[in-house]
Amino acid sequence: MKPFDLTGLKTYELQSRPSKVFLKDLGRPIAGGFSPDAWLESLPRQLAADGLRRVRDHLSRAHAERRTIVAAIGGHVIKTGCGPYLVDWIQCGLLKAVVMNGSAAIHDFELAFAGKTSEDVVAQLPGGHFGMARETADAFALASHRGTVGEKGLGQALGEYVDEIGCPHGDISVMRAAVRAGIPITIHVAIGTDIVHMHPHVSGAALGESSHIDFRKLCTVASTLAHGVWLNMGSAVMLPEVFLKAVAVVRNFGHPLDGLVTVNLDKESRYRTLVNVLFRPASEGIELIGHHEILIPLMHTVLAARLAPAEPMRPRLAA
């Protein structure tokens, strides 16, 4: 086979060619002592850096317009130490609702109650000790029964329980912060997935009923999401599915969700977060892939810089 003869190849001037990257898009190294806003503006005008700017702008815009901003969080967000940033957003009035799966609620309770969470499964499992913490199960057993009374729901009942018993580290509890701020806190469980479901005094009937009340509460929240922002953080399956069903309910009742912005922050891109959060329900979907323990503090910092002139967002928790 002979090599292809390139004689006569047609070319054009480089300056005439359409391009996707320009000098104005390049990153600009900056010296020490810079502000978070200056740092964000110094990043390249490309891909995830532009995504982070868009998330900041949507959150600050929605906050200024008093739109609904919801944080839907999986357990990994709490395990990686990001609860205090969410607590600060609640206390600042940025978040209008918090949505959790069962593991997020478990980690939030254990940190508030004992100052530690996330057991070593490999070490605990062989001896039959995995998931057998008494106080965690007791909290869910009591809260699930209380949550079935008067349409209270599991999230409200568990947040009130954390507050009621005076947890030594209650100031870092996202659930307690939501209850104290008077915003909806909902917990969505899948029976058999959480450690508390193994305990005989935890009622499946009470868990199911109280969590179903929370689903209906979430539908109420979802009905207000027009021009708002839904932040899906660290839940790849459960909360994207719950969100899609809530959207289906409110659209069935004729509530418009025009201008809804959805954001997914996770360690990797997944099918359900792409289709159920970013593509199907939203006017605009933004995905930021990376470690929660870096992305969420970054988001908090750059948003604080944007909102600082009118409404300072400083850490409120004791060291």
C-alpha positions in Angstrom: 0.0 0.0 0.0 1.4 3.4 -1.0 1.4 6.3 1.4 -1.3 8.9 0.6 0.0 11.6 -1.6 -0.5 15.0 0.2 0.4 17.1 -2.7 -2.3 19.7 -3.4 -3.7 19.8 0.2 -5.9 22.8 0.6 -5.0 25.1 3.6 -6.3 28.3 5.0 -4.9 31.1 7.3 -5.0 30.2 11.0 -6.6 33.6 11.9 -9.6 32.8 9.7 -10.4 29.5 11.4 -13.1 29.3 14.1 -11.6 28.3 17.5 -12.9 27.4 20.9 -10.1 28.8 23.1 -8.8 32.4 23.1 -6.3 34.4 25.1 -9.1 35.9 27.2 -10.0 32.4 28.3 -6.6 31.5 29.8 -6.0 31.4 33.6 -4.1 34.3 35.2 -1.7 33.4 38.1 -2.2 35.9 41.0 -0.1 36.8 44.0 -0.8 35.9 47.6 -3.3 37.9 49.7 -6.0 37.7 47.0 -9.8 37.6 47.7 -11.9 34.5 46.9 -13.7 36.5 44.2 -10.3 37.5 42.6 -9.2 33.9 42.7 -12.3 32.6 41.0 -12.0 35.3 38.3 -8.4 34.3 37.7 -9.3 30.7 36.7 -9.5 29.8 33.0 -12.7 30.6 31.3 -13.2 26.9 30.6 -15.2 23.8 31.6 -15.5 23.3 35.4 -14.1 26.7 36.2 -16.9 28.3 34.2 -19.3 25.8 35.8 -18.2 27.0 39.3 -18.8 30.6 38.3 -22.3 29.8 37.0 -23.2 28.0 40.1 -22.1 30.9 42.2 -24.0 33.3 40.0 -27.2 31.2 40.1 -27.1 30.9 43.8 -26.5 34.5 44.5 -29.2 35.5 42.0 -31.8 33.1 43.5 -30.9 34.3 47.0 -31.4 37.9 46.0 -34.7 37.1 44.3 -35.8 35.0 47.4 -36.2 31.9 45.2 -36.1 28.4 46.6 -32.7 26.9 47.0 -32.6 23.2 48.2 -29.6 21.1 49.2 -30.1 17.4 48.7 -27.3 15.5 50.4 -26.0 12.0 50.6 -24.1 10.5 53.6 -20.6 11.2 52.1 -21.1 14.9 52.3 -21.5 14.7 56.1 -18.8 12.1 56.5 -16.3 14.3 54.7 -16.8 17.2 57.1 -19.0 19.5 55.0 -22.0 19.8 57.4 -20.8 23.1 58.9 -20.9 24.8 55.5 -24.5 23.7 55.1 -25.3 24.8 58.6 -23.9 28.2 57.7 -26.0 28.4 54.6 -29.1 27.6 56.6 -28.3 30.2 59.2 -27.7 32.8 56.5 -31.1 32.1 55.0 -29.6 30.8 51.7 -31.1 27.3 51.9 -34.9 27.1 52.0 -35.0 23.3 52.5 -32.7 20.3 53.2 -33.2 16.8 51.8 -31.3 13.8 53.1 -31.1 10.1 52.5 -30.9 7.8 55.6 -27.2 7.6 55.8 -26.8 11.4 55.8 -29.2 11.6 58.7 -27.3 8.9 60.6 -23.9 10.6 60.2 -25.4 13.9 61.1 -26.9 12.5 64.3 -23.8 10.6 65.3 -21.5 13.6 64.9 -23.9 15.7 67.0 -24.4 13.1 69.7 -20.9 11.5 69.9 -18.5 13.7 68.0 -17.7 10.9 65.6 -19.2 8.7 62.9 -18.4 6.3 60.0 -17.4 3.0 61.6 -14.7 0.7 60.1 -16.9 -1.8 58.3 -14.1 -4.2 57.6 -13.1 -4.4 61.2 -16.7 -4.5 62.6 -18.4 -6.9 60.2 -16.6 -10.2 61.0 -17.6 -10.1 64.7 -21.2 -9.1 64.0 -20.7 -5.6 65.4 -21.3 -3.5 62.2 -24.3 -1.2 62.6 -25.1 -2.1 66.2 -24.7 1.3 67.8 -27.6 1.5 70.3 -28.1 5.3 70.5 -28.3 5.7 66.7 -31.1 3.1 66.5 -32.9 4.6 69.5 -33.0 8.0 67.8 -34.6 6.6 64.7 -36.9 4.4 66.6 -38.3 7.3 68.5 -38.2 9.9 65.7 -40.0 7.6 63.2 -42.9 7.1 65.6 -43.1 10.8 66.4 -42.9 11.6 62.8 -46.1 9.8 62.0 -48.1 12.1 64.3 -49.6 15.3 63.0 -47.9 15.1 59.6 -44.6 15.9 61.3 -42.4 13.7 59.2 -39.1 11.9 60.0 -36.8 14.8 59.3 -38.6 17.3 61.5 -38.9 14.7 64.3 -35.2 13.7 64.2 -34.0 17.3 64.1 -36.2 18.1 67.1 -34.8 15.0 68.9 -31.2 16.2 68.4 -32.2 19.6 69.8 -34.3 18.1 72.7 -31.7 15.8 74.1 -29.0 18.6 74.1 -26.4 16.8 71.9 -22.9 17.9 73.0 -22.1 18.9 69.4 -25.5 19.9 68.2 -24.2 23.1 66.6 -22.8 21.0 63.7 -26.1 19.2 63.0 -27.7 20.1 59.7 -31.0 18.6 60.9 -31.0 20.7 64.1 -30.1 23.9 62.2 -33.0 23.3 59.8 -35.5 22.8 62.6 -34.2 25.9 64.4 -34.4 27.9 61.2 -38.0 26.7 60.6 -37.2 25.3 57.1 -38.3 21.9 55.8 -35.9 19.0 56.6 -36.9 15.7 54.9 -35.3 12.2 55.1 -36.0 9.6 52.5 -35.2 6.0 53.5 -35.0 2.8 51.6 -35.8 -0.1 54.0 -32.8 -2.4 54.5 -30.2 0.1 53.4 -29.3 1.8 56.7 -27.8 0.3 59.9 -30.8 1.3 62.0 -33.1 -1.0 60.0 -31.4 -4.0 61.6 -32.6 -3.2 65.1 -35.8 -4.9 66.3 -37.3 -1.8 68.0 -37.1 0.3 64.8 -40.5 0.0 63.1 -40.6 -0.4 59.4 -44.2 0.8 59.4 -43.2 4.0 61.3 -40.1 4.6 59.1 -42.2 4.1 56.0 -45.0 6.4 57.1 -42.8 9.2 58.5 -40.6 9.1 55.4 -43.7 9.2 53.1 -44.9 12.3 54.9 -41.5 13.7 54.2 -41.9 12.9 50.5 -45.2 14.8 50.4 -43.5 17.7 52.2 -40.8 17.6 49.5 -43.5 17.9 46.9 -44.6 21.1 48.5 -41.1 22.4 48.4 -40.7 21.3 44.8 -43.8 23.3 43.8 -41.9 26.5 44.6 -38.8 25.7 42.6 -39.5 27.9 39.6 -36.3 30.0 39.0 -34.8 28.3 42.0 -31.8 26.0 42.5 -31.7 22.3 43.4 -28.2 21.2 44.6 -27.7 17.4 44.5 -24.7 16.6 46.6 -23.3 13.1 47.0 -26.4 11.0 46.2 -26.1 9.0 43.0 -29.4 7.0 43.1 -31.8 7.6 46.0 -32.3 11.4 46.0 -32.2 11.8 42.2 -35.0 9.3 42.0 -37.0 11.0 44.8 -36.5 14.4 43.1 -37.8 13.1 39.8 -41.0 11.8 41.4 -41.5 15.0 43.3 -41.2 16.9 40.0 -43.7 14.6 38.4 -46.2 15.2 41.2 -46.0 19.0 41.0 -46.1 19.1 37.3 -49.2 16.9 37.4 -50.8 19.5 39.5 -49.9 22.2 37.1 -47.1 24.0 38.9 -44.6 25.5 36.5 -40.9 24.9 37.1 -39.7 27.4 34.5 -36.1 28.6 35.1 -35.2 25.7 37.4 -31.4 25.3 37.7 -30.1 22.0 38.9 -26.5 21.3 40.1 -24.8 18.0 40.7 -21.7 17.8 42.9 -20.1 14.4 43.2 -17.0 12.4 42.9 -18.0 10.9 39.5 -20.7 11.4 36.9 -23.6 8.9 37.1 -26.6 8.0 35.0 -29.3 9.1 37.4 -27.8 12.3 38.4 -27.3 13.2 34.7 -30.8 12.3 33.5 -33.0 12.7 36.7 -31.3 15.9 38.0 -29.6 17.7 35.2 -31.4 16.9 32.0 -35.1 15.9 32.4 -36.4 18.5 35.0 -34.2 21.5 34.5 -33.9 24.6 32.4 -30.2 24.4 33.0 -28.1 21.7 34.5 -24.5 22.1 35.8 -22.2 19.2 36.9 -19.1 19.7 39.0 -17.1 16.6 39.5 -14.6 16.4 42.4 -14.2 15.7 46.1 -16.9 17.0 48.3 -14.4 18.1 50.9 -12.9 20.5 48.3 -15.8 21.5 46.1 -18.3 22.4 48.9 -15.9 24.6 50.9 -14.9 26.2 47.5 -18.6 26.9 46.7 -19.1 28.3 50.2 -16.1 30.6 49.9 -16.8 32.0 46.5 -20.4 32.5 47.3 -19.6 34.3 50.6 -17.3 36.6 48.6 -20.2 37.4 46.2 -22.8 38.0 49.0 -20.4 39.7 51.5 -21.2 43.4 50.7 -24.8 43.0 51.5 -25.0 40.0 53.8 -21.7 38.6 55.4 -21.4 34.9 55.5 -18.8 34.1 58.1 -18.2 30.8 60.0 -20.6 30.7 62.9 -19.4 27.6 64.6 -17.0 27.4 67.5 -13.5 26.1 66.7 
